Amino acid sequence: MLRVVIAEDAALFRAGLVRLLEDRGHQVCAEAGDGDALLAAVAQHHPDVAVVDIRMPPTHTDEGLRAAIRLRQDHPGTGVLVLSQYIETRYATRLLAGDAAGVGYLLKDRVADVAEFADAVARVAAGGTALDPEVVRHLLAASRRSGGLNPLTAREHDVLALMAEGRSNAGIATALVLSPGTVEKHVASIFAKLGLPASETDNRRVLAVLHYLRS
């Protein structure tokens, strides 16, 4: 069971999120309708993960995003999964700046796939990443235009894009119809080409994703 705080100003959508999560056996310990209420709820309840709408009152621009970034600074042990109606890659980049552990960015339409959404919540709560495939595709296109990932082969681009979504090697193998051993070789090659040596303190998958987002 996960402890969850939900920040969403649309009451009907928020109620749907609560029902979905509770049906999965999780506890929604607080609901918030704006960024200040979100921060207060997290400070009070110390949840495993917060699910946050990017656009909230008063201006419905990036209040939720700014609250999510503040939350990550003040409560690094709480995962943050932000939801957006639109693909806004600049917001994804701001959210992931510095550390991609325990963070996710999904389009609201993705919530309709209950299993996928529940998996993303659990992954973020456990310190992993969960990026919407559509957002990843846009980031990948921008990276290719900038030339930031030129050393990688086309297949390595595909593998890194799935890593950015938060997929495990097994998940990547299934998605690309490859053997686990082949995926491991591609991942090792990506680490080498991006200059990410083995480290006891840094998660190279997270660093590779950050390199990908910043390129």
Salt bridges, closest charged atoms under 4 A:
GLU8 OE1 - LYS108 NZ 3.06
ASP9 OD2 - HIS60 ND1 3.74
ASP23 OD2 - ARG19 NE 3.11
GLU31 OE1 - ARG14 NE 2.99
ASP53 OD2 - LYS108 NZ 3.24
ASP62 OD1 - ARG66 NE 3.11
ASP62 OD2 - ARG94 NH1 3.34
GLU63 OE2 - ARG66 NH2 3.94
ASP74 OD2 - ARG70 NE 2.53
GLU88 OE2 - ARG55 NH2 2.47
GLU116 OE2 - ARG110 NE 3.81
ASP119 OD2 - ARG123 NH2 2.31
ASP132 OD1 - ARG110 NH2 2.76
GLU134 OE2 - ARG137 NH2 2.45
GLU156 OE1 - LYS193 NZ 2.94
ASP158 OD2 - ARG155 NH1 3.58
GLU165 OE1 - ARG167 NH2 3.35
